[in-house]
Amino acid sequence: MTMTDPIADMLTRVRNAHSAGKPTVSMPSSKKLVEIARIMQEEGYIQRYDVVDGEPRATLEIVLKYGDKKAKTIRGIKRISKPGLRIYAGKDELPRVLGGLGTAIISTSLGVMTDRDARKKGVGGEVIAYVW
């Protein structure tokens, strides 16, 4: 069966594994999913990620991050732009998640980046997801 929205699948797997207290989560890999995982690692939401080569296709393994006493580092993840309704933001309308405390993941012509980086570089793009 083909998957219609692999980004939503990734975000749901991370959300579910994190709320269940799992140490790792794995999913089929793609370039865009690896870029989203890179941003989540740079922003401090996950510990690390690895791409493991496999026979039918590569697998993306994410090591989740927790604070003291299993405190959650990810409070919420929300998919914004969906295959049925794409959401774009210009350089002047880039969203702020929780007044700047969260992160918006933006797919721009310069690659996938956070809302802060897109604002600095003066580019807009497709709003993929919010993480806080």
Secondary structure, 3 states (H helix, E strand, C coil): CCCCCHHHHHHHHHHHHHHHCCCEEEEECCHHHHHHHHHHHHCCCEEEEEEECCCCCCEEEEEECECHHHCECCCCEEECCECCECCEECCCCCCCHHHHCCEEEEEECCEEEEHHHHHHHCCCEEEEEEEC
